[in-house]
Amino acid sequence: MRITKIEMEGRDGHYAIVSRKRDGETIEVEILLPDYHATHTVAANDKGEIDTIARVIQHKLEGSNANETQLEDYCCRLLDMSDSSLLQ
């Protein structure tokens, strides 16, 4: 089984779409807010980049009310999209 796309929702109107093509070396993260739209690309085999973009997603979707448990949740979802070697 492969996960190719995950849609995340934070506060009302705050979304992120995370996707990775088959055998792709990168994970694409599209952040959609009422007043902000950006696309980020991170290496699928770089845990540091994945942790960093998880923080960005958490901040954009949850705002200043974010907590460490939410950060772990976002990071886990991104790791689902990463290279399997990062899960070991």
ZIGI-V459764 format. One line per field, one symbol per residue. phi: phi as a letter, one per 40 degrees, with the letter a starting at -180 (. if undefined). psi: psi as a letter, one per 30 degrees, with the letter a starting at -180 (. if undefined). A space follows every 10 residues. Layout:
phi: ???
psi: ???
//
This chain:
phi: .bcbabbbbb cdgbbbbbaa cdgccbbbbb bbbdbaaabb bbccbbcccc cccccccdcc cbgcccbccc cccccccccd cccccccc
psi: kkkfkkkkkb lkgjlkkklk lkgkflkkjk kjlegkklkk klkfgjeeee eefeeeeeee efafglleee eeeeeeeeff flkffff.
//
